[in-house]
Amino acid sequence: MKIVDVSVPLRDAMTVYRGNPAVRIRPAMTLAKDGVSLSELCLGSHTGTHVDAPSHFIKGAKGIDQVDVQRFIGPAWVADLRRVKGGVTADDLKETQIPPGSRRVLLRTSNSRWWHPARAFRRDFVYLAPDGADWMVERGIELVGIDYLSIEGYGVPGAPTHKRLLGAGVPILEGLDLFNVRPGRWQMAALPLRLVNGDAGLTRAVLWTR
C-alpha cells in the first residue's frame, strides 16, 4: 500500500494567507532546563492544511466539530487541472471526466509547485470559480479540496465559492500539497481537529492506494 502525505508541514513563520495570524512555535519547556520538551504554538485556525467548516461563512451553520467525520474518510478523486490558469470553471471540471458518483474531489492544479520549495504568499493562485462550485453541489460532491490556502480567488468580492459550498454543507479542504500525486482514484483520510464550534480545523491529510 502506497501512502502519500499531502499535508503542508507546520513550521515557525511559515506561509499563511495574507492577513491571517503569523505562525509562532516556541519552546515553553526544554530538556536542559525542565527535563521535558514542550512547545507553545500560536497560529490561526486556517493555517496550512485545514478544513473550512460551514460556520466559516454561514451564520448559524455547523462548526467543524459538528461535521460528520465520514466526509473526511473514503474514496477521493484527484482531478488534473494543472493546465488551468485563474478560476476552475464548470467546463474545466467536465473535461477532467470526474467519475459519476464521486463524493470527494481534490483539485490538483499548478499551485502545488509553490510548496516545493515553500514560497511567500501568492495572489495569483488557481481557484474554484463560482460556477465550478455550482457544478460540485449539483452533483452531490460531499467534500472539495484544493492545493492552496484558499479555494476562493484572491480579492473576489462576496466569497461566492465559499458561500455556495459551505451553504450547501460541503466542507472545504484547503492547503493540500498534491505535487507528488497522480490524478485518479485514491483513498483519503483528512480528519480536522475537533475544535468546539470551530470555523476550521487543522488537518493531517493522507492519500493511499490499495
C-alpha positions, 0 to 999 in steps of 0.5 A: 500500500502506497501512502502519500502525505499531502499535508503542508508541514507546520513550521515557525513563520511559515506561509499563511494567507495574507492577513491571517495570524503569523505562525509562532512555535516556541519552546515553553519547556526544554530538556536542559532546563525542565527535563521535558520538551514542550512547545507553545504554538500560536497560529490561526485556525486556517493555517496550512492544511485545514478544513473550512467548516460551514460556520466559516461563512454561514451564520448559524451553520455547523462548526467543524466539530459538528461535521460528520467525520465520514466526509473526511474518510473514503474514496477521493478523486484527484482531478488534473487541472494543472493546465488551468490558469485563474478560476476552475470553471464548470467546463474545466471540471467536465473535461477532467471526466470526474467519475459519476458518483464521486463524493470527494474531489481534490483539485490538483492544479499548478499551485502545488509547485509553490510548496516545493520549495515553500514560497511567500504568499501568492495572489495569483493562485488557481481557484474554484470559480463560482460556477465550478462550485455550482457544478460540485453541489449539483452533483452531490460532491460531499467534500472539495479540496484544493492545493492552496490556502484558499479555494476562493480567488484572491480579492473576489468580492462576496466569497461566492465559492465559499458561500455556495459550498459551505451553504450547501454543507460541503466542507472545504479542504484547503492547503493540500500539497498534491505535487507528488500525486497522480490524478485518479482514484485514491483513498483519503483520510483528512480528519480536522481537529475537533475544535468546539464550534470551530470555523476550521480545523487543522488537518493531517491529510493522507492519500493511499492506494490499495 
